[in-house]
């Protein structure tokens, strides 16, 4: 199954759980893409001892998960592209939704 996940928050527990779900789906041989939107593009700034977002994100990328990030949202926060937050567009989000069998939103 192709699963799309849209994350639009920087709340540590929510983002941590979104990536935990994504990692679980990848382990079960599903294809997973994440689109970061709104405050979700701030993922690299999340520092929380209890909810280790960086660890879950790294595992997701190493497990062949894909992450896209809203370019406009990044630019509005004076952020650029990175390996975790590659600049993408609304057309990329539309394509993710069109290609996915299921789409989940967090935030």
Contact map, one row per residue, 1 for C-alpha under 8 A:
11100000000000000000000000000110000000000000000000000000000000000000000000000000000000000000000000011100000
11110000000000000000000000000111000000000000000000000000000000000000000000000000000000000000000000111100000
11111000000000000000000000000111100000000000000000000000000000000000000000000000000000000000000000011111000
01111100000000000000000000000001111000000000000000000000000000000000000000000000000000000000000110011111000
00111110000000000100010000000001111000000000000000000000000000000000000000000000000000000000000000000011110
00011111000000000000000000000000011110000000000000000000000000000000000000000000000000000000000000000011110
00001111100000100100000000000000011110010000000000000000000000000000000000000000000000000000000000000000111
00000111110000000000000000000000000111111000000000000000000000000000000000000000000000000000000000000000111
00000011111001100000000000000000000011110000000000000000000000000000000000000000000000000000000000000000011
00000001111101100000000000000000000000111110010000000000000000000000000000000000000000000000000000000000000
00000000111111100000000000000000000000000000010000000000000000000000000000000000000000000000000000000000001
00000000011111110000000000000000000000000000011100111000000000000000000000000000000000000000000000000000000
00000000001111111000000000000000000000000000000000100000000000000000000000000000000000000000000000000000000
00000000111111111100000000000000000000000000000000000000000000000000000000000000000000000000000000000000011
00000010111111111110000000000000000000000010000000001000000000000000000000000000000000000000000000000000010
00000000000111111111000000000000000000000000000000111001000000000000000000000000000000000000000000000000000
00000000000011111111100000000000000000000000000000000000000000000000000000000000000000000000000000000000000
00001010000001111111110000000000000000000000000000000000000000000000000000000000000000000000000000000000010
00000000000000111111111000000000000000000000000000001001100100000000000000000000000000000000000000000000000
00000000000000011111111100000000000000000000000000000001000000000000000000000000000000000000000000000000000
00000000000000001111111110000000000000000000000000000000000000000000000000000000000000000000000000000000000
00001000000000000111111111000001000000000000000000000000000100001000000000000000000000000000000000000000000
00000000000000000011111111100000000000000000000000000001001100101000000000000000000000000000000000000000000
00000000000000000001111111110000000000000000000000000000000000000000000000000000000000000000000000000000000
00000000000000000000111111111111000000000000000000000000000000000000000000000000000000000000000000000000000
00000000000000000000011111111111000000000000000000000000000100111000000000000000000000000000000000000000000
00000000000000000000001111111100000000000000000000000000000000100000000000000000000000000000000000000000000
00000000000000000000000111111100000000000000000000000000000000000000000000000000000000000000000000000000000
00000000000000000000000011111110000000000000000000000000000000000000000000000000000000000000000000000000000
11100000000000000000000011111111000000000000000000000000000000000000000000000000000000000000000000000000000
11100000000000000000000011001111100000000000000000000000000000001000000000000000000000000000000000000000000
01111000000000000000010011000111110000000000000000000000000000001100000000000000000000000000000000000000000
00111000000000000000000000000011111000000000000000000000000000001111000000000000000000000000000100000000000
00011110000000000000000000000001111100000000000000000000000000001111000000000000000000000000000000000000000
00011110000000000000000000000000111110000000000000000000000000000011110000000000000000000000100000000000000
00000111000000000000000000000000011111111000000000000000000000000011110000000000000010000000000000000000000
00000111100000000000000000000000001111111000000000000000000000000000110010000000000000000000000000000000000
00000001100000000000000000000000000111111000000000000000000000000000010010000000000000000000000000000000000
00000001110000000000000000000000000111111110000000000000000000000000000010000000000000000000000000000000000
00000011110000000000000000000000000111111110000000000000000000000000000000000000000000000000000000000000000
00000001010000000000000000000000000111111111000000000000000000000000110011000000000010000000000000000000000
00000000010000000000000000000000000000111111110000000000000000000000000000000000000000000000000000000000000
00000000010000100000000000000000000000111111110000001000000000000000000000000000000000000000000000000000000
00000000000000000000000000000000000000001111110000000100000000000000000000000000000100000000000000000000000
00000000000000000000000000000000000000000111111000000000000000000000000000000000000000000000000000000000000
00000000011100000000000000000000000000000111111100001100000000000000000000000000000000000000000000000000000
00000000000100000000000000000000000000000000111110011000000000000000000000000000000000000000000000000000000
00000000000100000000000000000000000000000000011111111000000000000000000000000000000000000000000000000000000
00000000000000000000000000000000000000000000001111110000000000000000000000000000000000000000000000000000000
00000000000000000000000000000000000000000000000111110000000000000000000000000000000000000000000000000000000
00000000000110010000000000000000000000000000000111111000000000000000000000000000000000000000000000000000000
00000000000100010000000000000000000000000000001111111111000000000000000000000000000000000000000000000000000
00000000000100110010000000000000000000000010011100111111100000000000000000000000000000000000000000000000000
00000000000000000000000000000000000000000001010000011111110000000000000000000000000000000000000000000000000
00000000000000000000000000000000000000000000000000011111111000000000000000000000000000000000000000000000000
00000000000000010011001000000000000000000000000000011111111100000000000000000000000000000000000000000000000
00000000000000000010000000000000000000000000000000001111111110000000000000000000000100000000000000000000000
00000000000000000000000000000000000000000000000000000111111111000000000000000000000000000000000000000000000
00000000000000000000001000000000000000000000000000000011111111100000000000000000000000000000000000000000000
00000000000000000010011001000000000000000000000000000001111111111100000000000000000000000000000000000000000
00000000000000000000000000000000000000000000000000000000111111111110000000000000000000000000000000000000000
00000000000000000000000000000000000000000000000000000000011111111000000000000000000000000000000000000000000
00000000000000000000001001100000000000000000000000000000001111111000000000000000000000000000000000000000000
00000000000000000000000001000000000000000000000000000000000111111100000000000000000000000000000000000000000
00000000000000000000011001000011110000000000000000000000000111111110000000000000000000000000000000000000000
00000000000000000000000000000001110000000000000000000000000110011111000000000000000000000000000000000000000
00000000000000000000000000000000111100000000000000000000000010001111100000000000000111000000000000000000000
00000000000000000000000000000000111100000000000000000000000000000111110000000000000011110001000000000000000
00000000000000000000000000000000001110001000000000000000000000000011111011000000000011111000000000000000000
00000000000000000000000000000000001111001000000000000000000000000001111111000000000000111100000000000000000
00000000000000000000000000000000000000000000000000000000000000000000111111100000100000111000000000000000000
00000000000000000000000000000000000000000000000000000000000000000000011111110000000000001000000000000000000
00000000000000000000000000000000000011101000000000000000000000000000111111111000000000000000000000000000000
00000000000000000000000000000000000000001000000000000000000000000000111111111111100000100000000000000000000
00000000000000000000000000000000000000000000000000000000000000000000001111111111000000000000000000000000000
00000000000000000000000000000000000000000000000000000000000000000000000111111110000000000000000000000000000
00000000000000000000000000000000000000000000000000000000000000000000000011111110000000000000000000000000000
00000000000000000000000000000000000000000000000000000000000000000000000001111111000000000000000000000000000
00000000000000000000000000000000000000000000000000000000000000000000000001111111100000000000000000000000000
00000000000000000000000000000000000000000000000000000000000000000000000001100111110000100000000000000000000
00000000000000000000000000000000000000000000000000000000000000000000001001000011111011100000000000000000000
00000000000000000000000000000000000000000000000000000000000000000000000000000001111111100000000000000000000
00000000000000000000000000000000000000000000000000000000000000000000000000000000111111000000000000000000000
00000000000000000000000000000000000000000001000000000000100000000010000000000000011111000000000000000000000
00000000000000000000000000000000000100001000000000000000000000000011100000000000111111100000000000000000000
00000000000000000000000000000000000000000000000000000000000000000011100000000000111111110000000000000000000
00000000000000000000000000000000000000000000000000000000000000000001111001000001110011111000000000000000000
00000000000000000000000000000000000000000000000000000000000000000001111000000000000001111101100000000000000
00000000000000000000000000000000000000000000000000000000000000000000111100000000000000111111100000000000000
00000000000000000000000000000000000000000000000000000000000000000000010000000000000000011111110000000000000
00000000000000000000000000000000000000000000000000000000000000000000000000000000000000001111111000000000000
00000000000000000000000000000000000000000000000000000000000000000001000000000000000000011111111100000000000
00000000000000000000000000000000001000000000000000000000000000000000000000000000000000011111111110000000000
00000000000000000000000000000000000000000000000000000000000000000000000000000000000000000111111111000000000
00000000000000000000000000000000000000000000000000000000000000000000000000000000000000000011111111100000000
00010000000000000000000000000000100000000000000000000000000000000000000000000000000000000001111111110000000
00010000000000000000000000000000000000000000000000000000000000000000000000000000000000000000111111110010000
00000000000000000000000000000000000000000000000000000000000000000000000000000000000000000000011111110000000
01000000000000000000000000000000000000000000000000000000000000000000000000000000000000000000001111111000000
11110000000000000000000000000000000000000000000000000000000000000000000000000000000000000000000111111110000
11110000000000000000000000000000000000000000000000000000000000000000000000000000000000000000000000111110000
11110000000000000000000000000000000000000000000000000000000000000000000000000000000000000000000000011111000
00111100000000000000000000000000000000000000000000000000000000000000000000000000000000000000000010011111100
00111100000000000000000000000000000000000000000000000000000000000000000000000000000000000000000000000111110
00001111000000000000000000000000000000000000000000000000000000000000000000000000000000000000000000000011111
00001111100001100100000000000000000000000000000000000000000000000000000000000000000000000000000000000001111
00000011101001000000000000000000000000000000000000000000000000000000000000000000000000000000000000000000111
